[in-house]
Structures are given as C-alpha cells and as structure tokens.
Amino acid sequence: MSRKTIVITGASDGIGAAGARQLVADGHDVVVVGRSADKTRALAEELHVPFHLADFAELEQVRTLAAALRSEHARIDVLVNNAGGIFGDRARTADGFEKTLQVNHLAPFLLTNLLLDTLLDSHATVVNTSSIAARLFGRIDLDDLGNERRYSSNKAYGDAKLANVLFTKGLHRRFHADGLSAAAFHPGVVRTNFAADTTSLMRFVYRTPLARVFGFIGPEAGAAPISQFAEGEPGVDWTSGEYYEKGVVARTNPQAADPALAAGLWERSAAMVGLASSGR
C-alpha cells in the first residue's frame, strides 16, 4: 500500500482522532485539523504529525487553512471532511449564515474548492462524513437553506448532512473524469462528544448512559470507513459518488438522487461563499 498524505478535519476528538491514529499506524502522512487548540495540539504531539487550527464557524479561518495547506503540501491524496456538529437554537455566524449549515456544509465545501487544484493534481479522494440524519430529518429547500421558515436543530442537521451527500455526488459528476473520487458515509452511532452543544433530544441519548444501552459503537469502529476510503482504491474497493453505511452502498434521502438539486445546491453554495460556480 502506497504512503499517502491525508488531511483530516474535525480531528481533535471522536472518529477524526481515531481515524488519524489508524492511518498513522498504517504508515501514512497525516495532517490533523481541529477547532480546539489544546486537543488538536495534544493529538498532533501524540502522533508526531503537523496540525492546523480552524473554527469552521468563521469562513476566513477556512480560507487561511486552505492557504496554509496549499503552501505546505504539494500533494494531498485524501481530504477527509469530518468537522461538523448539531447545535441548539438557530444562530447566525459572523458570515451571516445559519451555523449548522455553515459548519457542516459551507465550510467543507469552501475548503475542498480552495484545495481543488491540488486535489486534482493528486488524483485525490474526498471523504465526507455524513449521517443517517440525512434520511431521518433532511428536506432541503434551495430557497431556504438556512431554515428561516422551519428551523429545528434536527432538521438543520439533517439538511446539512444531506448536503454532504449531494456535495459528494456533485464532486463525482464534475471531477471524476479528471481523476477525483468522492464518497460520503454514516459512521454509525458512536460514543463521542457529539451533541454536546445542542438542545436536540440527541443530547439526551448521546450524553447519558443510554449510549451504552442502545449499543453505541466506539470511535475506532466509527472511524473504520475513513480508512476504507483513504486506503482503498476507488473503482475497485469502493465506488465514487456513493453514500455508505456499514461499509456498503446504502439508501439515503430520496433527494440525494436528484441531480438538479445537487447542481442547484452547488450553485447556491458557491455564491454564498464567494466562489465561481464552476468550482475553480
């Protein structure tokens, strides 16, 4: 297996940290990105890998992160867009967007596009951490991406995770012929700090002993798909443009199969973050 340069966002904790440990153990060059300075630095020191700090609630930090990654890495073989979360009451970021949408979708959309030339030159893989919430709660309205009319923390999160799947399909349609591959996956119901900042009922399940009662898996098991996509060969070990659960292609929200919606979401997202709609 060839040695790869792998960038993982949301790597300070949970499946991001577990995935970084697995991939370093397998001999890859891993770059960890996190919001928490203490946690991200501690993981980087543990693994002896470089790290970057970025809060995805501020798009300028995403732009700074992209510039640093482009400067320091001539090659990026895998980008794992893992940062995200479910939050509480509706809140706007300093950029003016609903926080759940920005942190889970707009920020990784921007980061990926800003790194696109490097990713294409590297014939890279982009891995997007999605969720079963896309199927359970997602219903995207391109005219109300910020859920100003029908906000709930669950719907905002489901929409954002559905956007991750649509972004995966958009990357595949636009750039697979140029050598880029992409996949989205649900890591399973994992015992992590997920849902720590939300008023959603998910907090009650994740942050109490119910997590063990319901058979939640550990971060190492949840991170296994990251290694599957990072180390596997697209077209041989997995299929680009698809959504996965438990290691296999799975059904998700019916909206994920709508190419017009995927194209429309790309155009709206590009306009929101100030990118040309072509993605370049």
Contacts in CASP RR format, 6 or more apart in sequence:
PFRMAT RR
TARGET T0000
AUTHOR 0000-0000-0000
METHOD contacts of the structure
MODEL  1
MSRKTIVITGASDGIGAAGARQLVADGHDVVVVGRSADKTRALAEELHVP
FHLADFAELEQVRTLAAALRSEHARIDVLVNNAGGIFGDRARTADGFEKT
LQVNHLAPFLLTNLLLDTLLDSHATVVNTSSIAARLFGRIDLDDLGNERR
YSSNKAYGDAKLANVLFTKGLHRRFHADGLSAAAFHPGVVRTNFAADTTS
LMRFVYRTPLARVFGFIGPEAGAAPISQFAEGEPGVDWTSGEYYEKGVVA
RTNPQAADPALAAGLWERSAAMVGLASSGR
1 26 0 8 1.000
1 231 0 8 1.000
3 27 0 8 1.000
3 28 0 8 1.000
3 29 0 8 1.000
4 28 0 8 1.000
4 29 0 8 1.000
4 77 0 8 1.000
4 78 0 8 1.000
4 230 0 8 1.000
4 231 0 8 1.000
5 28 0 8 1.000
5 29 0 8 1.000
5 31 0 8 1.000
5 73 0 8 1.000
5 75 0 8 1.000
5 76 0 8 1.000
5 77 0 8 1.000
5 78 0 8 1.000
5 122 0 8 1.000
6 23 0 8 1.000
6 28 0 8 1.000
6 29 0 8 1.000
6 30 0 8 1.000
6 31 0 8 1.000
6 76 0 8 1.000
6 77 0 8 1.000
6 78 0 8 1.000
6 79 0 8 1.000
6 80 0 8 1.000
6 230 0 8 1.000
7 30 0 8 1.000
7 31 0 8 1.000
7 33 0 8 1.000
7 69 0 8 1.000
7 73 0 8 1.000
7 76 0 8 1.000
7 78 0 8 1.000
7 79 0 8 1.000
7 80 0 8 1.000
8 16 0 8 1.000
8 19 0 8 1.000
8 20 0 8 1.000
8 23 0 8 1.000
8 30 0 8 1.000
8 31 0 8 1.000
8 32 0 8 1.000
8 33 0 8 1.000
8 80 0 8 1.000
8 82 0 8 1.000
8 226 0 8 1.000
9 33 0 8 1.000
9 34 0 8 1.000
9 54 0 8 1.000
9 56 0 8 1.000
9 80 0 8 1.000
9 81 0 8 1.000
9 82 0 8 1.000
9 83 0 8 1.000
9 108 0 8 1.000
9 111 0 8 1.000
10 16 0 8 1.000
10 33 0 8 1.000
10 34 0 8 1.000
10 35 0 8 1.000
10 82 0 8 1.000
10 83 0 8 1.000
10 84 0 8 1.000
11 17 0 8 1.000
11 19 0 8 1.000
11 20 0 8 1.000
11 32 0 8 1.000
11 33 0 8 1.000
11 34 0 8 1.000
11 40 0 8 1.000
11 43 0 8 1.000
11 51 0 8 1.000
11 82 0 8 1.000
12 32 0 8 1.000
12 34 0 8 1.000
12 35 0 8 1.000
12 36 0 8 1.000
12 39 0 8 1.000
12 40 0 8 1.000
12 43 0 8 1.000
13 36 0 8 1.000
13 39 0 8 1.000
13 192 0 8 1.000
13 193 0 8 1.000
14 190 0 8 1.000
14 192 0 8 1.000
14 193 0 8 1.000
14 194 0 8 1.000
14 219 0 8 1.000
14 223 0 8 1.000
15 82 0 8 1.000
15 129 0 8 1.000
15 187 0 8 1.000
15 190 0 8 1.000
15 192 0 8 1.000
15 219 0 8 1.000
15 222 0 8 1.000
15 223 0 8 1.000
15 226 0 8 1.000
16 80 0 8 1.000
16 82 0 8 1.000
16 219 0 8 1.000
16 223 0 8 1.000
16 226 0 8 1.000
17 32 0 8 1.000
17 39 0 8 1.000
17 43 0 8 1.000
17 219 0 8 1.000
18 218 0 8 1.000
18 219 0 8 1.000
18 220 0 8 1.000
18 222 0 8 1.000
18 223 0 8 1.000
19 220 0 8 1.000
19 223 0 8 1.000
19 226 0 8 1.000
19 227 0 8 1.000
20 30 0 8 1.000
20 32 0 8 1.000
20 43 0 8 1.000
20 47 0 8 1.000
20 49 0 8 1.000
21 47 0 8 1.000
22 220 0 8 1.000
22 223 0 8 1.000
22 224 0 8 1.000
22 226 0 8 1.000
22 227 0 8 1.000
23 30 0 8 1.000
23 226 0 8 1.000
23 227 0 8 1.000
23 230 0 8 1.000
23 231 0 8 1.000
24 30 0 8 1.000
24 47 0 8 1.000
24 49 0 8 1.000
26 227 0 8 1.000
26 231 0 8 1.000
28 230 0 8 1.000
28 231 0 8 1.000
29 49 0 8 1.000
30 47 0 8 1.000
30 49 0 8 1.000
31 49 0 8 1.000
31 50 0 8 1.000
31 51 0 8 1.000
31 52 0 8 1.000
31 69 0 8 1.000
31 73 0 8 1.000
32 40 0 8 1.000
32 43 0 8 1.000
32 44 0 8 1.000
32 47 0 8 1.000
32 49 0 8 1.000
32 50 0 8 1.000
32 51 0 8 1.000
32 52 0 8 1.000
33 40 0 8 1.000
33 51 0 8 1.000
33 52 0 8 1.000
33 53 0 8 1.000
33 54 0 8 1.000
33 65 0 8 1.000
33 83 0 8 1.000
34 40 0 8 1.000
34 51 0 8 1.000
34 52 0 8 1.000
34 53 0 8 1.000
34 54 0 8 1.000
34 83 0 8 1.000
35 53 0 8 1.000
35 54 0 8 1.000
35 55 0 8 1.000
35 56 0 8 1.000
35 83 0 8 1.000
37 53 0 8 1.000
40 51 0 8 1.000
40 52 0 8 1.000
40 53 0 8 1.000
41 51 0 8 1.000
43 51 0 8 1.000
44 50 0 8 1.000
44 51 0 8 1.000
50 72 0 8 1.000
52 65 0 8 1.000
52 68 0 8 1.000
52 69 0 8 1.000
53 61 0 8 1.000
54 61 0 8 1.000
54 62 0 8 1.000
54 64 0 8 1.000
54 65 0 8 1.000
55 61 0 8 1.000
56 62 0 8 1.000
56 83 0 8 1.000
56 84 0 8 1.000
56 102 0 8 1.000
56 103 0 8 1.000
56 107 0 8 1.000
56 108 0 8 1.000
57 93 0 8 1.000
57 94 0 8 1.000
57 99 0 8 1.000
57 102 0 8 1.000
57 103 0 8 1.000
57 107 0 8 1.000
58 93 0 8 1.000
58 94 0 8 1.000
58 95 0 8 1.000
59 93 0 8 1.000
59 95 0 8 1.000
59 102 0 8 1.000
59 106 0 8 1.000
59 107 0 8 1.000
59 110 0 8 1.000
59 273 0 8 1.000
62 107 0 8 1.000
62 110 0 8 1.000
62 111 0 8 1.000
62 114 0 8 1.000
63 110 0 8 1.000
63 114 0 8 1.000
65 111 0 8 1.000
66 110 0 8 1.000
66 111 0 8 1.000
66 114 0 8 1.000
66 115 0 8 1.000
67 114 0 8 1.000
69 76 0 8 1.000
69 115 0 8 1.000
69 118 0 8 1.000
70 114 0 8 1.000
70 115 0 8 1.000
70 118 0 8 1.000
73 118 0 8 1.000
74 118 0 8 1.000
75 118 0 8 1.000
75 121 0 8 1.000
75 122 0 8 1.000
76 115 0 8 1.000
76 118 0 8 1.000
76 119 0 8 1.000
76 122 0 8 1.000
76 124 0 8 1.000
77 122 0 8 1.000
77 124 0 8 1.000
77 125 0 8 1.000
77 230 0 8 1.000
78 124 0 8 1.000
78 125 0 8 1.000
78 126 0 8 1.000
78 127 0 8 1.000
78 229 0 8 1.000
78 230 0 8 1.000
79 111 0 8 1.000
79 112 0 8 1.000
79 115 0 8 1.000
79 119 0 8 1.000
79 124 0 8 1.000
79 125 0 8 1.000
79 126 0 8 1.000
79 127 0 8 1.000
80 127 0 8 1.000
80 129 0 8 1.000
80 226 0 8 1.000
80 230 0 8 1.000
81 108 0 8 1.000
81 111 0 8 1.000
81 112 0 8 1.000
81 126 0 8 1.000
81 127 0 8 1.000
81 128 0 8 1.000
81 129 0 8 1.000
81 164 0 8 1.000
82 127 0 8 1.000
82 129 0 8 1.000
82 226 0 8 1.000
83 103 0 8 1.000
83 104 0 8 1.000
83 107 0 8 1.000
83 108 0 8 1.000
84 103 0 8 1.000
84 104 0 8 1.000
84 129 0 8 1.000
85 100 0 8 1.000
85 103 0 8 1.000
85 104 0 8 1.000
85 157 0 8 1.000
85 194 0 8 1.000
85 195 0 8 1.000
85 197 0 8 1.000
85 198 0 8 1.000
86 100 0 8 1.000
86 133 0 8 1.000
86 153 0 8 1.000
86 154 0 8 1.000
86 156 0 8 1.000
86 157 0 8 1.000
86 194 0 8 1.000
86 195 0 8 1.000
86 197 0 8 1.000
86 198 0 8 1.000
86 200 0 8 1.000
86 202 0 8 1.000
87 99 0 8 1.000
87 100 0 8 1.000
87 103 0 8 1.000
87 153 0 8 1.000
87 156 0 8 1.000
87 157 0 8 1.000
87 197 0 8 1.000
87 198 0 8 1.000
88 153 0 8 1.000
88 197 0 8 1.000
88 198 0 8 1.000
88 199 0 8 1.000
88 200 0 8 1.000
89 153 0 8 1.000
89 199 0 8 1.000
90 98 0 8 1.000
90 147 0 8 1.000
90 151 0 8 1.000
90 156 0 8 1.000
91 98 0 8 1.000
91 99 0 8 1.000
92 98 0 8 1.000
92 99 0 8 1.000
93 99 0 8 1.000
93 102 0 8 1.000
95 102 0 8 1.000
97 106 0 8 1.000
97 146 0 8 1.000
97 272 0 8 1.000
98 145 0 8 1.000
98 146 0 8 1.000
98 147 0 8 1.000
98 148 0 8 1.000
98 151 0 8 1.000
98 156 0 8 1.000
100 153 0 8 1.000
100 156 0 8 1.000
100 157 0 8 1.000
100 159 0 8 1.000
100 160 0 8 1.000
101 145 0 8 1.000
101 146 0 8 1.000
101 147 0 8 1.000
101 156 0 8 1.000
101 159 0 8 1.000
101 160 0 8 1.000
101 163 0 8 1.000
103 160 0 8 1.000
104 157 0 8 1.000
104 160 0 8 1.000
104 161 0 8 1.000
104 163 0 8 1.000
104 164 0 8 1.000
105 160 0 8 1.000
105 163 0 8 1.000
105 164 0 8 1.000
105 167 0 8 1.000
105 269 0 8 1.000
106 269 0 8 1.000
106 272 0 8 1.000
106 273 0 8 1.000
108 128 0 8 1.000
108 164 0 8 1.000
108 167 0 8 1.000
109 167 0 8 1.000
109 269 0 8 1.000
109 270 0 8 1.000
109 273 0 8 1.000
110 273 0 8 1.000
110 275 0 8 1.000
112 119 0 8 1.000
112 126 0 8 1.000
112 167 0 8 1.000
112 171 0 8 1.000
113 270 0 8 1.000
113 273 0 8 1.000
113 275 0 8 1.000
113 279 0 8 1.000
113 280 0 8 1.000
116 175 0 8 1.000
116 279 0 8 1.000
116 280 0 8 1.000
117 280 0 8 1.000
118 124 0 8 1.000
119 126 0 8 1.000
119 180 0 8 1.000
120 175 0 8 1.000
120 178 0 8 1.000
120 179 0 8 1.000
120 180 0 8 1.000
123 179 0 8 1.000
123 180 0 8 1.000
124 180 0 8 1.000
124 181 0 8 1.000
125 180 0 8 1.000
125 181 0 8 1.000
125 182 0 8 1.000
125 183 0 8 1.000
125 229 0 8 1.000
125 230 0 8 1.000
125 234 0 8 1.000
126 168 0 8 1.000
126 171 0 8 1.000
126 180 0 8 1.000
126 181 0 8 1.000
126 182 0 8 1.000
126 183 0 8 1.000
127 182 0 8 1.000
127 183 0 8 1.000
127 184 0 8 1.000
127 185 0 8 1.000
127 225 0 8 1.000
127 226 0 8 1.000
127 229 0 8 1.000
127 230 0 8 1.000
128 164 0 8 1.000
128 165 0 8 1.000
128 167 0 8 1.000
128 168 0 8 1.000
128 182 0 8 1.000
128 183 0 8 1.000
128 184 0 8 1.000
128 185 0 8 1.000
129 164 0 8 1.000
129 184 0 8 1.000
129 185 0 8 1.000
129 187 0 8 1.000
130 161 0 8 1.000
130 162 0 8 1.000
130 164 0 8 1.000
130 165 0 8 1.000
130 168 0 8 1.000
130 184 0 8 1.000
130 185 0 8 1.000
130 186 0 8 1.000
130 243 0 8 1.000
130 252 0 8 1.000
131 157 0 8 1.000
131 158 0 8 1.000
131 161 0 8 1.000
131 164 0 8 1.000
131 186 0 8 1.000
131 187 0 8 1.000
132 186 0 8 1.000
132 188 0 8 1.000
132 245 0 8 1.000
132 252 0 8 1.000
133 154 0 8 1.000
133 157 0 8 1.000
133 158 0 8 1.000
133 161 0 8 1.000
134 158 0 8 1.000
134 161 0 8 1.000
134 162 0 8 1.000
134 164 0 8 1.000
134 165 0 8 1.000
134 243 0 8 1.000
134 252 0 8 1.000
134 253 0 8 1.000
134 256 0 8 1.000
135 251 0 8 1.000
135 252 0 8 1.000
135 253 0 8 1.000
136 154 0 8 1.000
136 158 0 8 1.000
137 154 0 8 1.000
137 155 0 8 1.000
137 157 0 8 1.000
137 158 0 8 1.000
137 159 0 8 1.000
138 155 0 8 1.000
138 158 0 8 1.000
138 159 0 8 1.000
138 161 0 8 1.000
138 162 0 8 1.000
138 253 0 8 1.000
138 255 0 8 1.000
139 155 0 8 1.000
139 159 0 8 1.000
139 162 0 8 1.000
139 253 0 8 1.000
139 255 0 8 1.000
140 159 0 8 1.000
140 162 0 8 1.000
140 163 0 8 1.000
140 166 0 8 1.000
140 255 0 8 1.000
140 261 0 8 1.000
140 265 0 8 1.000
142 261 0 8 1.000
142 264 0 8 1.000
142 265 0 8 1.000
142 268 0 8 1.000
144 150 0 8 1.000
145 159 0 8 1.000
145 265 0 8 1.000
145 268 0 8 1.000
145 272 0 8 1.000
146 156 0 8 1.000
146 159 0 8 1.000
147 155 0 8 1.000
147 156 0 8 1.000
147 159 0 8 1.000
152 200 0 8 1.000
153 198 0 8 1.000
153 199 0 8 1.000
153 200 0 8 1.000
154 200 0 8 1.000
154 201 0 8 1.000
154 202 0 8 1.000
157 200 0 8 1.000
162 252 0 8 1.000
162 253 0 8 1.000
162 255 0 8 1.000
162 256 0 8 1.000
163 265 0 8 1.000
163 269 0 8 1.000
164 184 0 8 1.000
165 184 0 8 1.000
165 243 0 8 1.000
165 252 0 8 1.000
165 253 0 8 1.000
165 256 0 8 1.000
166 255 0 8 1.000
166 256 0 8 1.000
166 261 0 8 1.000
166 262 0 8 1.000
166 265 0 8 1.000
166 266 0 8 1.000
167 184 0 8 1.000
167 262 0 8 1.000
167 265 0 8 1.000
167 266 0 8 1.000
167 269 0 8 1.000
168 182 0 8 1.000
168 183 0 8 1.000
168 184 0 8 1.000
168 241 0 8 1.000
168 242 0 8 1.000
168 243 0 8 1.000
169 182 0 8 1.000
169 241 0 8 1.000
169 256 0 8 1.000
169 259 0 8 1.000
169 262 0 8 1.000
170 182 0 8 1.000
170 241 0 8 1.000
170 262 0 8 1.000
170 263 0 8 1.000
170 266 0 8 1.000
171 180 0 8 1.000
171 182 0 8 1.000
171 241 0 8 1.000
172 180 0 8 1.000
172 181 0 8 1.000
172 182 0 8 1.000
172 240 0 8 1.000
172 241 0 8 1.000
173 259 0 8 1.000
173 262 0 8 1.000
174 266 0 8 1.000
174 279 0 8 1.000
176 182 0 8 1.000
176 240 0 8 1.000
176 241 0 8 1.000
181 234 0 8 1.000
181 235 0 8 1.000
181 240 0 8 1.000
181 241 0 8 1.000
182 240 0 8 1.000
182 241 0 8 1.000
183 229 0 8 1.000
183 234 0 8 1.000
183 238 0 8 1.000
183 239 0 8 1.000
183 240 0 8 1.000
183 241 0 8 1.000
183 242 0 8 1.000
183 243 0 8 1.000
183 244 0 8 1.000
184 241 0 8 1.000
184 242 0 8 1.000
184 243 0 8 1.000
184 244 0 8 1.000
185 225 0 8 1.000
185 229 0 8 1.000
185 243 0 8 1.000
185 244 0 8 1.000
185 245 0 8 1.000
185 247 0 8 1.000
186 243 0 8 1.000
186 244 0 8 1.000
186 245 0 8 1.000
186 250 0 8 1.000
187 222 0 8 1.000
187 223 0 8 1.000
187 225 0 8 1.000
188 217 0 8 1.000
188 222 0 8 1.000
188 245 0 8 1.000
188 246 0 8 1.000
189 214 0 8 1.000
189 215 0 8 1.000
189 216 0 8 1.000
189 217 0 8 1.000
190 216 0 8 1.000
190 217 0 8 1.000
190 218 0 8 1.000
190 219 0 8 1.000
190 221 0 8 1.000
190 222 0 8 1.000
191 206 0 8 1.000
191 211 0 8 1.000
191 212 0 8 1.000
191 216 0 8 1.000
191 217 0 8 1.000
191 218 0 8 1.000
191 219 0 8 1.000
192 206 0 8 1.000
192 218 0 8 1.000
192 219 0 8 1.000
194 202 0 8 1.000
194 206 0 8 1.000
195 202 0 8 1.000
195 203 0 8 1.000
195 205 0 8 1.000
195 206 0 8 1.000
195 207 0 8 1.000
196 203 0 8 1.000
196 206 0 8 1.000
196 207 0 8 1.000
204 210 0 8 1.000
205 211 0 8 1.000
205 214 0 8 1.000
206 216 0 8 1.000
225 244 0 8 1.000
225 247 0 8 1.000
228 237 0 8 1.000
228 238 0 8 1.000
228 247 0 8 1.000
229 238 0 8 1.000
232 238 0 8 1.000
234 240 0 8 1.000
238 244 0 8 1.000
239 249 0 8 1.000
242 249 0 8 1.000
243 249 0 8 1.000
243 250 0 8 1.000
243 252 0 8 1.000
243 256 0 8 1.000
244 250 0 8 1.000
255 261 0 8 1.000
256 262 0 8 1.000
266 277 0 8 1.000
266 279 0 8 1.000
267 277 0 8 1.000
270 276 0 8 1.000
270 277 0 8 1.000
270 279 0 8 1.000
271 277 0 8 1.000
END
